[in-house]
Amino acid sequence: MRMVAAGEEGGGGEGEGIARRLWIKFNSESVFALYTPFVVCLASGVLDPQSFVRCISQDAFFLQAFARAYELAEEYADDEEDKDAIGKLRKRVLKRLDNRDDLVREWGFDLPSERISVSATVKYTDFLLATASGKVEGEKSPGNIATPFEKTKLAAYTFAAVGPCMRLYAFISKEILTLQELDQSNHIYKKWIDNLASQNYEETAFQIENLLDKLSISLTGEELKIIEKLYEQAVKLEVKFFSAQQILQQTVVPFYQPDVPVERTLRIFCDFDMTCTAIDSTALLAEIAIRTASKADLNGYETQLTTCMSSADLRTTWAALSSQYSEEYEQCMGSIMAGEKVEEFNYEDLCRALELLSDFEKKSNSRVIESGVLKGLNLEDINWAGEHLVLQDGCKGFFQEMVKCENLKTDVHVLSYCWCGDLIRAAFSSGELNVKNVHSNELEYEELVTTGDIIKKVESPMEKLRVFNDITEGSSKLGEHFTVYVGGSVGDLLCLLKADIGIVIGWDSSLRRVGDHFGISFVPLFSGLVTKQKELTKGCTSNWKGGPSSTLYTVSSWAEIHAFLLGL
């Protein structure tokens, strides 16, 4: 159980323009475009050319809509410099529209003579043109706007609807270019991808975002809310455009495909602290204990179960425990990696090495019990804290969405070193969540108040693995069963490697160091899926199974896990 001092927090940068802030806020939506069958097949270079041509044939409708939107925005702008910048963007779009066929031929393809706008294209272009025409909920139509100042905000609204489209294409192309597959000269879509990742395209995206920033400066709080709503809608419509692309081949994404007749059972295992949560539960329990002591200090009362320490003494004790834990944890990591770096991954060797971590965690827990810092916590306070615990962005939504999948039986288990299973259960108590199986330690209560003791159930990597094995070995043999483990610390390694698919979330330096030392490969999930898609197209089976693996897949958010397993 990682000790974290009470009150530790992170920070974020400020001073960015609204375009950048909105892209960061809704970036998780863009991940769903990256993990669509179309983009994964495109990145692997095995996308059926017919599907590719069908997609890029829609560019003409997008460009026409952009040109008309820029024309209206230029009319609305009251600053000559802004008008000039918008006019240049419009001319650039018209030039690209005129040269469209030649450009596609340079990429190695020919567009069909008859071009039909598909539903997903129509939804975005209709939205863009309606926004550019002033048909925005809660706003007056352009004909009823009296002042140039009022018209300026319509130009801002227009760029809120355009900006995400350009940024999303640039994001996708740059993500694809990071892949080793594109080093191959025979990647037939590389010219198209290079075009979207080019400096010229990036400059256009930046100019659009710069105009959105400038045109939004004078807007009110309510008008900025409209900007945000339009931006979010534009992102979602663009993601749906990629999701709607018809693919004529078998794909590895999403894992759950409702049209596949075979019934699958997907068993999800995940850690809790810093995997599901945004903060470590030790800090939360410390805060509850200190607040409880502060109330006792203030009111001058003490029950037989209330901590004997003052709030000041309790805070000092927590800090000392946290400091000692951190120091000894680093010493433990050093002992685990004391030998030479292994040349070839061996699961049994890793198990033996992590016995040191098991001993360390158990001694740490015993020290916490002896200190008495967990004595006197009220169950009601713990449940309230759990219900209001901030989870990682997208975590709760993923579990809620799993319930809705047909032909997919789901079974979710939380495996955690957390001292308090009640805290975990409370965190997942709201909404339609499919998280019923919590495997962790428990706090001991007497009359709904903690005694300070911990009922030890899951203290170490070996005990996590034991729970994992007990559950998976008891699985039914009927249908297809897959296990996915999501974790982010060294204590998760044995389960991560034993699962059919091990997904590491976040960037825990200790996990990476231990993994590198013992021959474990960390592969970005998107890159791994592109490789799997390439193998599938060559006739190889896309088999995730095979016992302990030396490869783990890395993600930065739950959105990636959601997009991979469930799709949009």
PyMOL commands that set and color helices and strands:
alter all, ss='L'
color gray80, all
select helices_A, chain A and resi 18-25+27-34+37-44+49-56+59-76+80-98+100-107+119-132+142-144+148-177+180-183+190-196+199-216+221-243+281-299+311-336+347-353+355-371+379-387+395-402+421-427+461-473+490-498+509-517+525-537+558-565
alter helices_A, ss='H'
color red, helices_A
select strands_A, chain A and resi 264-270+375-378+408-415+437-439+442-446+449-455+480-487+501-505+521-524+551-555
alter strands_A, ss='S'
color yellow, strands_A
deselect
rebuild
show_as cartoon
